[in-house]
């Protein structure tokens, strides 16, 4: 499951002229790992979807980099000096 997803939120504005509130749907980005909706609202769903795609791509790359670092740490931790007898 991707870390980031686009979600619809209902944004309520109070209209001062007639004291009614207007509920307008907006789109936002939800971070499932942190359990929060990120700041920033989007008027159109494709705007939020594009942001989600960008964030998930960055997240996937950071995971790959972390895996490479761990792999290198494991492989370089056993290197011995050629003159060593062990």
Order of alpha helices (4+ residues) and beta strands (2+ residues): beta-beta-beta-alpha
